[in-house]
């Protein structure tokens, strides 16, 4: 038997107590398996701001590492995790599942015996039923995970397939549809997705009175799925068709009833009012009955079903309209470039050898430009020469404090690389050498040719050319005229530079794509 391929485990989390239970079960399972364990377990903390330390088990050791993704949702958190992973396979687990004691051994068997055409394997999910009674509406919804296809509660992908597909679509900000979207794109590349033998348990989380109403936000995600995958996406993703059509008719009947009410004293108005009210009542009653009938039929559950069955249809329609408008021009997700910015006089005004975070001042339009890239799922980083460290004017810690202030003002960056050397040191990282770009690319799991470098002096674009990356010059008063003349691409400001990136995001030939002068 050949040795099983290497794998990494990625767990996005917001620090729920269930994380500790999941990790305890995972580590126990790994300890029982005869073969090698994961290359690493990457916990991706997706809280918008650092909170209390994550509840790590005692003895987690160096196997467990914590990354931060800045509160951008589970799709972005999973991307942060797999791009930092070193295994041939990346296994995604949710932070509220419980792997079986045999999970790690079964995973090794799943990966070892997969055909070469398979790029993904799904674990088997069990949702424990309630004891001594029928399940509630929320419990039945959770139990649907047992039959769901390609859900990331336990889903493993070849790293190469993730790279080819561009990872998860970060426009899905909730834990909904991002897994089906990725599965469709991986399948479209000619790969197979298969069912594995390993098992996890997915307990039912506590939920409040309005949980079913909040879930209707998923209708906006369905609009994105239809836009990028076509009207038959549900069939290909093994998804049921749902009730949205009836919700739309119910909502239309309710609106017509309200519109006809002022004319109720006229025969025609009364007829419309009575007809539309009858349709609304019948559809609402049918919806409530369909939810009440299989449930426990307690007073609380019946009351919840009656109230939410009235509210759900218009909320679902509102979210679908919102999603349709928001994603009307959406294109299919794919590999995104990485944009690496120079820091001083590109993102923030240059203060020579600055070690004081209070002196940080963003360049005009910097936040808007960065947010446009982030909204498109394009990762951003910073590469900066900091010769003041070699000169003794500032320390490494001073640079890091200033960088932290830059993130406070301009948002998170996925990678920071700076060169602490002086020109006379002869290092390979000080721009115009390519070292900073190459190091950033390695950390982000991309090739330098997939990077775009934006800076304000010739050294920035020369470093890009040396690394095989694309370079865009944004001149300032200190930029030499000769540097502007020799640059392949020049933009008058950061926002125009970002327009150039969005207009031609991918490049494979090491050449520029034009100039905006």
N, C-alpha and C positions, 0 to 999 in steps of 0.2 A: 504494500500500500504506500502510495506517495504521501509525503508530509503535507498536512493541511496548510493552505495559504495563510499568510499573516492577516490579521484583522485588527481594527481599532473600533472602540465603542464610543458613540457620540450621544450625549444625553442633554437636550436643551431643558432648562429649568428656570423657574422663578422662585426657587427656594421653598417649595411646599414641603410640609412634614413627610409626605409620602416618599420624598427623595431618599431619605435615610433608609426606609424599609426596602426600597428598590435596590440600593447599593449593597445593603447587607445580604440580600438574596443573591445578587449578582456575584459578589465576591465569594460567597459560600459555594456557588455553583462552579466558579472558576477554580477554586481550591480543590474541588472533588474531581475535576476532569484530569485525565491521565496526560494529555498532551500539553503543549505550551498554551499559555493564556494570551490575552490581547496584548498588542504592542503598547497600547495605552487606553485609559478610559478618560475621555474628555468631557467634562461637565461645562456646559456653556451657560453662564449666568446671564439671563436675558432681562434682568431687572434694569429699568432705565438709569438708576443710580445705584452705586454700591450700597448694599444693606448689611444686615448681620451676616457673619460668615456662614457659608453653606454647611448643612449638617452632615459632615463627612464621618464615616465610621472610623473608629480607632484602628490603627494599623493599615490605613489605606495606602500609605507609602508613596513611592514615586510613580506608581502606576496611574494614580488618579491626578489629573491636572485640571485646573479651573481656568477657563477663558471667559472673556466678557464680550457681549455683542450689542450692548447699548439699548436694549428694550425695543428692538425693531421687529419682534415677532418670531415665532418658531421657525419659519422658513429661513430667515436670515441667520438665526442662531445655529441651525443645522449646517448652513453654508460655512459659517465661521469654524464649526467643529471639523467638518470633513476636509476643509482646506488645510487645517493644521495637523491632520492625521497622517500617520506614516504607513499604515497597513495597506495591503493590496485590496482588501475589502473594508468597507465602512458599515458598521452595524448601528442603526439608529434605534434607540429605545426611548420611550416616554418616561418621565420621572414619576409616574403613578402606576407603573406595572410591576409585577412581581415575577421574575424569571423562576422557572422550576429548578429543583436541585440538579437536574440533568441537562439544563439549558446549554451550558458551555460545551459539554461533550456532544450533544446533538447538533449544535452549531458547527463544530469541527467536521462532523460527518456530512452535514448539509453542504458545506463549502468544498469539501474534498471530492465529493462525487457529482458535483454539478457538471453538466455538459459545457463545452467551451462557448456555446452560443448563448448561455444564460448569463445575464448581467445583474440579476436580482433574485433574491429568495426571501419569502415572507414567513415569519413564524406563525404558529397557530395560537389564537387568542381564545381564552375562556373567561366569560363574565359570570361570576357566581350569582345564582338566582337568590331572591329573598327566601327566607325560611318560613314556612307555614302560611303563606299568603300569595296572591297574585302580584306580579310586578307593577309598579307605578309606570306612568307614561315616561318619566325620565329614565327609570331602570330599563324599560323596553328599548328606549333609544340607545342606551349604552350597550345593551345586549346585541344590538345590530352590528357591533364591531366584530363579533364572531364570524360573520359571513362577509365582512367588507374585504375588498381587494386592495392589496398593496399599501395598507396603512402603515405609518411609521411608528406605531406602537411597538413593532418589532419588524424591521425591514432592513435587509442587507443589500448593498450595491457594490459592484466593482468600482474602484476609484476611477478607472479609465472611463467607465460609462458616465459617471458624474461629471468628469471633466468635459467629455464630448457634449453632454446635454447642457452644461452651464450650471448644474446644481439646481437647487430649489428656486422657484420664482418668488422673489421677495415682495412682489405686489400682493401676495396672500399674507396679510398681516395677522390672521387668526389661525388657530389650529384646525383648518378646514380647507379641503380641496387641494392643498399644496402637495399632498402625497399622490393624489390621482393625477394631477397635472404632470408631475415628474415621471410617473409611470407611463403616461401616454407619450411623452417626448422620448424616453428611453426606448420604448417599443417602436416608435417611428424610426429610430436609428437602426432597426433590424435586430434588436436584442430580445431575448426571451426573459420572462419573469415567471418564476416557478414557486410552488408551495414547498416549504421546508417541513421538517419533523419536530423542531424544537417548539417548546410551549412556554407561554407566559399566562399569568392571570391578570385580568384588568378589573380591579374592584370598582364598584360604582361610587363616584364621589358624591358628597352631600350637595344638594342643590336647593335654591330658594324657590319661592312661589312663581317668579317670572322667568325661570330659566328657559322655558320653551319659547317665550317671546324674544328673549335675547338671542336665541339661536337663529332667528330669522335673518340676522345680519348675513348669514351664509348665502342668501339670495343674491347679494352683490358679488360674491365670489363665483356663483353660478353664471352670472352675466359675463365675468371675465373668462370662465371656461368656454362658454359658447363662442365668445369673440375669437379666442386663439385656437380652439380645437374644432369649431364647427358645430352645427345643430345636433349631430349624432354622437356627441362626446359621451353622453351617459351610457349608450350601448357599449362603446369601446372600453369605457372605464368600469363596466359591470355595476352601474348605479341604477337604482330604481327611478322612475320618472317623478315621483313625488306628487304633491297636490297643488302645485302653483297655479295650474290652469283653473281649478275650482276656486282657489283663493282670489284670482283675478275677477272671476264672475261674481263671487260673493261681494267683493269690494265695489264692483260696478253697480250691483244691485243696491248696496247701502248708499252710495253716492246719488243714485237716481231717486231713491226714497227721500233723501234729504232735499234734493232739488225739487221734487214734486210736492213736498209738504205745503209750501205757501199757496199752491193752486188747488188744495184739497177740496174747496167748496164748489169747484166747477166739475162737471161730470168727467171730462177728459182727464183732468188733473187727479180726481179721485181714483179713476181706473188705473192710471200709471202708478199712483202711490200704493194702492192695494196690491197690484201685480208685483211691483219691485219689492215691496215689503214681504210678500209671500215667498218670493225667490230667496231673499236674504235669510228669512227665518228657516226655510227648509234646508238650505245649504249649511247654515250655522248649526242647526240641530243635528244634521247628519254628521258633521265634523265632530261635534262634541260627543255624540253617541259612539262614533268609531273609536274615540279615545277612552271613553268611560267603560265600554263593554268588556275589554280584556283586562281591566285593572282591578284593584282591590275594592273599589266602590265604597270606600270610606267617605265620611262627610267631607273631610278636608280635600281628598283627591277629587271628588265630584265637583266641589266648589271651584277648585283650581282649574279643572277642565272646562267648566262652563264659562268662567270669566276669560280665560286665555283663548278659548275657541272664538270668542267675539273679537278679541284684540289681534290675534295672529294674522288673519287675512290682510287687513290694510297695512300692517307693519311689513309683511312679506312683500307686498306690492311696492311699498315705498322703498325698501332696500333694493328690489330688483331695478326699479327706475334709477335709483342712485348709482348702482353698479353699471348699468347700461350707459349712462351719461359719462361716468368717470372713465370707463374703459372703451369708449367708442372708437378710439384710434389705437388701441393696444395691439402690439405685435407679439408673436410667439417669443418666449424667453429662449435665450441661447447664451453661449459663452460671452462674457462681458470683459472689456479691457480693464486694466488697472490704471488709474491716473495718479502719478506721483508728482507732488508739488515741491518746488523749492520753498523754503520758509520765509527768509528775510527779504523784504521788498517784493514778494510774490503773494504770500498770504497775510503777512503782517509787516508793518513799517519797520525798516531796518534801524535798530539802535545798536551801534557797534559794541560787540562783546557784552550783550545784555544778559545779566543774570537776575534781573528783577521782574517778576511776573506783573507787577503793577504798571510797568512801562509798555506792556503789550497792547498794540493798537492794530486792529484788522485793517487790511487794505480795502478800499471801496469795492463793494460788490462781492467780497470773498464769500460771505455766508450764503448769499443767494446762489452763487455759482456752485458751491459745494453741495448745497441741498438739492439742486437740480440733478447732479450726478447721483447722489444717494437715492433720490426718488426713482431713478431709472435702474437701480440695482448695480451701479458701477462703484467698485471699491476705490477708496482714496487713501493715499499715504503721503508721507513727507520724507524727503531726503535733503539733508542740509549739511553744508560745511560749517564747522564750529571751531576754527583755528584758535579762538580765544582760550580754549582748554589747554592747548600746547603752549601758548604764550603765558599761561598762568594768570590770565585776567578773570577767568571764570572756571568753575569746576563742572564735572559731569552732572552732579546733582543740580547745579544752577540751570544747566540746559534742560534737564528733565522737568524742573519746576516751571520754567518758561513754557515748555511744550504742554504741560498740563493746563496752564492758563489758556493756551491757544485752543485746546479742546473745549474748555469751558465756554469760550466765545464763539467758536466755529463748528462745534460738534465733533463726534468721534472720528478718529482715523484708524484704519485697520493695521497700519504699520508705521513705525517711526524708525528712521535710520539716520544717524549723524556721524560725521567724521571729526574726531577730536585732534587731528594732526595739522601741522603747519606745512606750507608748501615745500620746505626743505627736507621734510621727513621721508619723501619718496614713497609714500604709501600707495596702495591700489584703490583706496576708497575715496580720496578727495577728488571732487569734480574738478576738471573734466575727465578723470578716470571713471570707469564704469562700475566700480565696486559697490557703491551704495545702491545702485539700481539692481545689480545682480543679487545682492543680499536681500533686498526687499522682495524681489521676484521669488527667491527660494522660500522665504517665509510665507508668501502668499500662495505658493504652489502653482505659479505660472512661469512661462518663458519670458525673458526680457522683451522679446519681440511683441508680446501682448501688452506691453506697458506704454503709456503715453506720459512724457515728462514735460511739465510746464514750469518754466522759470524765467528770470528776468535778465540773465546775462549769457554770454556765449558759452561759458563753462557748463551751463545746464544742458543746452542742446548738443554740445559736443559730447558730453557724457552719455546722452541718449544715443547718439550716433555710434559711439564706441560700444555700447551694449546691444546694439541692434534694435533699439526702441525708437518710437516716434517722438520728436521733440517739437514743442511749440514755444516760441519766444514771446513774452509779454514785456516790452521795453518799459523802463522807467528812466528817470533823469540820469542815472549812472550807467545806463547801457550805452556802449560805444556804437557809433554809426556803422563801423565795419562789422560789428556783431549782428546788427540788424540786416545789413546787406547780405551777409553770408548765411543767414538762417533760412532753412527751407520753408518754414511756416512761421508767420508773425501775426499776432493778434493785438489790437490796441488795448484790450483790457481782459480781465479774467473771464467775464461773462461771454465775450466773443470767443475766447479760447475754448470754453466749454461747448459753445455752439459748433465749433470745428470738430470736437470730439464726438458729439452726438450725431453730427452729419456723416461722419466716417469713423465709426467706433472701432472697427477691426482692421488690423493691418498685419501682413505677413511677410512683406518684402523689404522692410527696413527703410522704405522711402517715404517721403512726405506726401501729403494729399492736396497740396495747394496752399494758398496764403491768403490772409485777410489783412491788408495793409491800409 
